[in-house]
């Protein structure tokens, strides 16, 4: 699918500011501050889990923690800026994105480009100061989001969500890598795979709710191309795998394993029962809300469990 949606000339040549929008709000929307915040939780989950796993004091790794926090914020923000810059043509068609500053002209495209480049360079430098491995993982996350996802797969294949999920699952790896270089431990592998798999049911639900908008923008999301039933089946497959991956936490903490198992099993039950009893819109809304609860409860449980272990049992 080609980038055949044209940007209105008035949008391209619009002034740099528009009424009722402060600079901070424009900047926040351009770098997608909401996504930055939501990705910091799994990053901290990976970080605290590494501290707990290897019995490392929080204060012994304070410089690395500061660098990975700053680097994560900047790199994730850079990815958001590049995405907004590239997608402003299709964003102008979709209701939920048509008021983004890159669409309205509240910020100039060249400004967004240099903002993205500056944040990327500074962010990767900060991550590398934490550890070179964290820097490498940050680069891979940024690259996969901007090139394979934003610039290629999003407009060409129903597997765009799967490809984009690779970058979305990098934050826990970055957090862990800032503390310890071994990213083959079952605990972080479990965290990475869960962060990877979680994104498909989550974004499928969004795609069903915004199906008409994605169709108008010619974005080949799974429900747009294959329909709701195929999306439902594929969602359940990912949820079953999500349940199985929970056992990777068993060697570290039975409690975390049980929380992950219960949340994932409940999500699957909601999917099966809800699909039979609700229309597709209500089912998608229920799945979307539960996906947020699943994500928040699991990662916060890991953070709290790890911090308690660090402070009280070391």
Buried (B, 14 or more C-beta within 10 A) or exposed (E): EEEEBEBEEEBEEBEEBBEEBEEEEBBBBBBBBEBBEBBBBBBBBBBBBBBBBEEBEBEEBEEBBBBBBBBBBBBBBBBBBBBBBBBBBBBBBBEEBBBBBBBBBBBBBEBBBEBBEEBBEBBBBBBBBBBEBBBBBBBBBBBBBBEBBBBEBBBBBBEBBBBBBBBBBBBBBBBBBBBBEEBEBBBBBBBBBBBBBBBBBBBBBBBBBBBEBBBBBBBBBBBBBBEBEBBBEBBBEBBBBBBEBBEBBBEBBEEBBBBBBBBBBBBBEBBEEBBEEBEBEEBBBBBBEBBEEBBEBBBBBBBEBBBEBBEEEE
